Each structure stands twice: as C-alpha cells, then as structure tokens.
Amino acid sequence: MNSSSASGKVWSPVVTPFHEDLSPDLRRYIEHCQWLVDNDVGLAVFGTNSEANSLSVSHKQQLLDGLVEAGIPGNRLMPGTGSCAIEDAVTLSRHALEAGCHGVLMLPPFYYKNVPDEGLYRYFAEVVERVGDAALKIYLYHIPPVAQVPISLGLIERLRKAYPETFVGIKDSSGDWDNTRTMIQQFAGDGFQVYAGNERFLLQTMREGGAGCISATANVNGRAIVALARQWQQSDADQAQLALNATREVFEGFPMIPALKSAIADFRDSDDWCRVRPPLVALDAAQRRQLATVLDEHGFSM
Amino acid sequence: MNSSSASGKVWSPVVTPFHEDLSPDLRRYIEHCQWLVDNDVGLAVFGTNSEANSLSVSHKQQLLDGLVEAGIPGNRLMPGTGSCAIEDAVTLSRHALEAGCHGVLMLPPFYYKNVPDEGLYRYFAEVVERVGDAALKIYLYHIPPVAQVPISLGLIERLRKAYPETFVGIKDSSGDWDNTRTMIQQFAGDGFQVYAGNERFLLQTMREGGAGCISATANVNGRAIVALARQWQQSDADQAQLALNATREVFEGFPMIPALKSAIADFRDSDDWCRVRPPLVALDAAQRRQLATVLDEHGFSM
C-alpha cells in the first residue's frame, strides 16, 4: 500500500447512494467520490456513514472495483474492512490490497460485547497473518458509541509491538477528546497516525500532533474542513474551527446519515440520493425542508 | 416449513466446534447435534452461543448442508439467519427453506444503535418480501444485552399484523421475566410462540402459556431441561426448576461459550472442542479444572 500522501489529512466515510431496489448506485457513487477527491478529501469508503455493514461483502467488492475502474487513485482510498467474521475481513482486506488502496480502516468484531483484549488481539493478528502481505496498512477504528466494543490503549500498544509496520493509525470516534489526546501523546511519536473521528477536534488534533480527521460531514463540507487541516497554523484557525462546528451542529440536529444524503440530494437535484437501507430511515419531507432552511441560514453550500 | 412438533419445547443454540485453523469441524458438529436430537433438544444452530456472527455466510451454508446430509430432520432445525446486511439474511433464510427447516431465528440488524422501529420493520419486511415464500416461518430474536438493538412489543405487533403466517414466535433473551410475560400475555393467545431465552424462566413460561425455552445450557443439560418442559404440570416441577437453575449458575460463573465447550470437551474426551473463534477466548487450564470440579460437586453429568 502507498505511504501517506501530504494531502491525507481529511477523509470522508463516503455515503452510499442506492437504487430503488436498494442496490448500490455506482454512477452516483463515482460522481460523489470524484467530487470529494477533487476537493482533496480522501475516501474512507465502507465506514459507519457508508451503511457498509448493511451491505454484503460482494457489494463492497463491486463498489471498490467500480471506483478503481473509474480512475480514482488507490492512494485516496481507505476502505473499511472490519467484519464480525475473520474470513470477511480477510477477503475485503486482500481486495483492498489488490486495488492498491492507501490502507484499510478496521472495526473490531462487534457482535460480542465485553470481550477481553486478548480476544480482540487474536482477531486482528489472525487477519494480519491470513492476509500475509507486508503491504497491508491497518487503521484501527475505535467507535464505542456504535460498535460498543472499544479499542483500548493496551490493545493498540500490543498490536503496534507485534506488527509495527501494519498497524499505522487509528480513527478515534469516541467523541472524547481526552482519549484522542492520550492516543496522540502515547503513540504519535513514532509515526502512528491518530485521526479524530469528527472535525470538531480537528484543530486540537493537529496542534497535539495528530494526523487529521475522518469525518461524516466531510461528505458535504469537505472543502472547508480541508482548508483548516492545511492552515491550522494560521492566526484565523480558531475562527475556522468555530465555523466548522456550527455546520456540523446543524447536521447533528438530525439523524446523521439521512441528513447528509438529503443535503447531497439537494446539491445534485436528485431525490434518489435520499434512500437509505433499513434499519435506517430517510428524512421525511418536513425534516428535509427544515435542514435545507437551517443550512441556508448558515450560508452553507456544497 | 414444518409446523411445530410436539417436542419443540426446548432448543439449543448449538455450539460450533473448530479445527485448529478455526474452520468448523463438521464431524464433531454432527456428533453433537445428533446427541442433542437424541435427547429431544431442537437445534437452534447459528445462534449467539454458536459464534454464528463470527462465521461467514458460506460456512453456515456448509454446516447446514452437512447436518441435512447426516440425516438430521429439518423439523429439528431452526437456524439463525439474521444479519446486518439484508442480502445475507435472505441468502441464509432461503437456504434454510430449501433444507426444510422448522423455521429461522432472526436477529435484528445489530450494527446501528437507537434505530427507529420503522427501520427495523422495513428490514424484516424486506427480508420476507425478498424470500417470497409463504413457507418461511420467522422467530424473532430479542437479545438486547448483546445485539443492543431491541425488538419492541410494537414492532412484534406490526410484523404480526402484516405477516401473521410468517412471524410465528420469538426468543426473549432480555433476561427480564416481566418482558417475557408481557409478550406471552399480549401475543400467545393467537398462537405466537414465546420462548424464554434461558431455562431459568422455563417453568414460569410454561405456566403463563409460553412455548418453552431456547437456552445455551441445553447444549450440555438438555435432557433435564426437556424433562421439565414435559412435566411442568407435575408436583415436583418447582424442585426440578431449582435444580436446572443450580446447574446454570455454575456455567454463568464463567464465560458461557468457552465453559459450554469445556464441558463438552470433557464429555467427549477431546480438547479440540475447547477452541473458540476470536474475539472469544477459551478457558485456561485452571478455569477448566475449576469448572469440572464444581460441576462434579453438583453431580452434573451430560
């Protein structure tokens, strides 16, 4: 896999458009991904906001192939490959390697709760051993509010020690800045890339020595987020951070994934973009209007 | 699918033995399943205790095919088919239908948390419509401590109303007797089969008008559980329930799945049975000895 590019500070867990039969809409997907890349946003496809766990393994393989065939460069791709079953994680990680991806973003297995770190260590180690390719670069995905299975500091330490060239970073979606800061202080010194799970912590992350952010709202507000990631050392950085927060707050007032899709539907003038897979539910017409109105009041544009 | 047999009161989420490479060990699996059936325990294969979500779809298909080829009757099989991705649930449910299974036990999609009932309804409806076979019989699987996504009374009511011939029962693994009782009182009158998620509530469930229990410990203590399910109207039923509780309590003193496997390993004189898939971890030697000693003190035998 390719080494981190200079522009790899901001990634988006890319939302997935669907046809009426709920199959992924590759044409719209490529269009959105291309737009993100044009805005210097990396593609963390198959994340939580991608409804990736609502997709079959073969769906994900087809989508990744479609992006590569459309000319999206591998170094802009960081697909999510973590799965409850080791075989699925291995299949998807190998596929990502073959596609020349920058790295993979891996959830822990998330069905069983309160599992010991030893079991999680064995899971990740088993995936690494089965993939059996030194080019594999894994970014861990810590998102306890959703997965309900945390990735502890002790687990990171152990994986780093056993596979220092493989476990190269983490996305911290704990929503807890103290945790992100501790991860940076403890592991960033020797090159471990700590990404904040949303742009609220972008400036703090950059100042502390972290790598950037991987954020849902980069699907719609990527340009502004990238601007701060580039110019975080400038005097107006705090101001820029406040502006990012204000936009994010609007989206957080709604179910996040349906809200992102609604904004993209307006931008693309295509209601088809609103579709989500069950168990999620799209915004209703009133919610859509309300979101559009508030975004308008904020002077937001994609 | 076949109608409920008179002996369908006790089911076991069958634990899955693994080879050293973590692939399922079909020979040991068939042997254990045959023993359960001989003890009149139904096979709720691919449940939580089966480590089913740690297996790929194709693993589950191979195991089910293996059981059918070994002569296990379809009416003793209730495979778990719920998955985060609709396609996987449909694939597995169709496969169960083709194998002539009694029914399927379906988890809700369990990655996203705090999803609306509307979204869960659409998920289950979508599976039913895609399978498109009136023979499909679905038992819902309510296990909030693990899935973290509950199946509410309102959701059951709605699914029953839309598909009364399809949603025929539920396994309540909430561990909350009040909830099980309410489900029985609200839905059992018109034939909905409410199973307690463990045998602690078996006697109460039978007295209230429920169907029986689907319990982890039926993997090892099935004979005694079945005996109570048959003789619950006899005068010594309360005594029998207390004895079941005492055995269960021993297993609950350890991580359940590794403990069940350890007991089976002792019964079969085969340490191979102890293997679990990550993120679970097998009991260590000291734990194994401790479990065996306590079971021995209780006069337990498989």
Boltz contact constraints between the chains, C-beta under 6 A:
constraints:
  - contact:
      token1: [A, 53]
      token2: [B, 84]
      max_distance: 6.0
  - contact:
      token1: [A, 53]
      token2: [B, 111]
      max_distance: 6.0
  - contact:
      token1: [A, 54]
      token2: [B, 84]
      max_distance: 6.0
  - contact:
      token1: [A, 54]
      token2: [B, 85]
      max_distance: 6.0
  - contact:
      token1: [A, 55]
      token2: [B, 85]
      max_distance: 6.0
  - contact:
      token1: [A, 56]
      token2: [B, 85]
      max_distance: 6.0
  - contact:
      token1: [A, 56]
      token2: [B, 87]
      max_distance: 6.0
  - contact:
      token1: [A, 56]
      token2: [B, 88]
      max_distance: 6.0
  - contact:
      token1: [A, 84]
      token2: [B, 53]
      max_distance: 6.0
  - contact:
      token1: [A, 84]
      token2: [B, 54]
      max_distance: 6.0
  - contact:
      token1: [A, 85]
      token2: [B, 54]
      max_distance: 6.0
  - contact:
      token1: [A, 85]
      token2: [B, 55]
      max_distance: 6.0
  - contact:
      token1: [A, 85]
      token2: [B, 56]
      max_distance: 6.0
  - contact:
      token1: [A, 87]
      token2: [B, 56]
      max_distance: 6.0
  - contact:
      token1: [A, 88]
      token2: [B, 56]
      max_distance: 6.0
  - contact:
      token1: [A, 109]
      token2: [B, 279]
      max_distance: 6.0
  - contact:
      token1: [A, 111]
      token2: [B, 53]
      max_distance: 6.0
  - contact:
      token1: [A, 112]
      token2: [B, 279]
      max_distance: 6.0
  - contact:
      token1: [A, 113]
      token2: [B, 146]
      max_distance: 6.0
  - contact:
      token1: [A, 115]
      token2: [B, 279]
      max_distance: 6.0
  - contact:
      token1: [A, 116]
      token2: [B, 281]
      max_distance: 6.0
  - contact:
      token1: [A, 118]
      token2: [B, 281]
      max_distance: 6.0
  - contact:
      token1: [A, 119]
      token2: [B, 278]
      max_distance: 6.0
  - contact:
      token1: [A, 119]
      token2: [B, 279]
      max_distance: 6.0
  - contact:
      token1: [A, 119]
      token2: [B, 280]
      max_distance: 6.0
  - contact:
      token1: [A, 119]
      token2: [B, 281]
      max_distance: 6.0
  - contact:
      token1: [A, 120]
      token2: [B, 279]
      max_distance: 6.0
  - contact:
      token1: [A, 122]
      token2: [B, 278]
      max_distance: 6.0
  - contact:
      token1: [A, 123]
      token2: [B, 278]
      max_distance: 6.0
  - contact:
      token1: [A, 123]
      token2: [B, 279]
      max_distance: 6.0
  - contact:
      token1: [A, 126]
      token2: [B, 278]
      max_distance: 6.0
  - contact:
      token1: [A, 146]
      token2: [B, 113]
      max_distance: 6.0
  - contact:
      token1: [A, 148]
      token2: [B, 148]
      max_distance: 6.0
  - contact:
      token1: [A, 278]
      token2: [B, 119]
      max_distance: 6.0
  - contact:
      token1: [A, 278]
      token2: [B, 122]
      max_distance: 6.0
  - contact:
      token1: [A, 278]
      token2: [B, 123]
      max_distance: 6.0
  - contact:
      token1: [A, 278]
      token2: [B, 126]
      max_distance: 6.0
  - contact:
      token1: [A, 279]
      token2: [B, 109]
      max_distance: 6.0
  - contact:
      token1: [A, 279]
      token2: [B, 112]
      max_distance: 6.0
  - contact:
      token1: [A, 279]
      token2: [B, 115]
      max_distance: 6.0
  - contact:
      token1: [A, 279]
      token2: [B, 119]
      max_distance: 6.0
  - contact:
      token1: [A, 279]
      token2: [B, 120]
      max_distance: 6.0
  - contact:
      token1: [A, 279]
      token2: [B, 123]
      max_distance: 6.0
  - contact:
      token1: [A, 280]
      token2: [B, 119]
      max_distance: 6.0
  - contact:
      token1: [A, 281]
      token2: [B, 116]
      max_distance: 6.0
  - contact:
      token1: [A, 281]
      token2: [B, 118]
      max_distance: 6.0
  - contact:
      token1: [A, 281]
      token2: [B, 119]
      max_distance: 6.0
